[in-house]
């Protein structure tokens, strides 16, 4: 009886599965599987390769799972006693010194600029908003030479060097991120009913008080989205850092990874370890602020 019952349950399960599966569902499942695999497998390969030896990475037969987890690559990055010490911790700190101020300043400036465009009345407002977005459509490489020349002249007049100056790098990143940040926040502020702010003004709040007490609490998702966006741009940017930074002690993370990659002695496992460490802050940001990020990206698309 038990064998017959189990066979009937098995056939019943197969029968239900056969009824459930059809061509549209099969194609959808296959497409999702291929999509997730193509996204997740490179991350897995990067992380697993950071624990491999150079021989295992360069082997003819790919090693999908390292037999032993080697920490040689991480010791080269962070252990001062290692003969191949790269002092990668300094470069991580440099990237934080650039990315965090860029995100904070971009949020503050875009908040004030977007609020002025969304709430205040002045001539040429729409032209200004479209012009801000138009600037962002130009490739970053076209703005590099004008920014370099302008900052060089200002540095000669005031008396500071633009080379190996992280604050100059922050200014260049703000020039890239502020246009789209202002555009994002402007659309979000337009979705907030102005009657709420008008009630605050009637109760005696100043314009800055309304922004601090009403607008900012209602705009947390959008502000978090702008902060994550600008942080990622500053954290991963390579071209401007290559132009403005010459000393390896001032290198940000992308420049240091490029330096390790171009080392005369091939060190792919160290490159993978450095890339893994670089990816961790971005993953932590996304996982911890995912709720605000989803709300910030979808808000403003539907007004109500």
HELIX and SHEET records of a PDB file:
HELIX    1   1 UNK A    2  UNK A   20  1                                  19    
HELIX    2   2 UNK A   23  UNK A   49  1                                  27    
HELIX    3   3 UNK A   54  UNK A   57  1                                   4    
HELIX    4   4 UNK A   72  UNK A   78  1                                   7    
HELIX    5   5 UNK A   88  UNK A  119  1                                  32    
HELIX    6   6 UNK A  125  UNK A  137  1                                  13    
HELIX    7   7 UNK A  140  UNK A  158  1                                  19    
HELIX    8   8 UNK A  166  UNK A  191  1                                  26    
HELIX    9   9 UNK A  194  UNK A  202  1                                   9    
HELIX   10  10 UNK A  207  UNK A  210  1                                   4    
HELIX   11  11 UNK A  211  UNK A  215  3                                   5    
HELIX   12  12 UNK A  216  UNK A  218  1                                   3    
HELIX   13  13 UNK A  220  UNK A  236  1                                  17    
HELIX   14  14 UNK A  239  UNK A  244  1                                   6    
HELIX   15  15 UNK A  248  UNK A  250  5                                   3    
HELIX   16  16 UNK A  253  UNK A  261  1                                   9    
HELIX   17  17 UNK A  268  UNK A  288  1                                  21    
HELIX   18  18 UNK A  290  UNK A  298  1                                   9    
END                                                                             
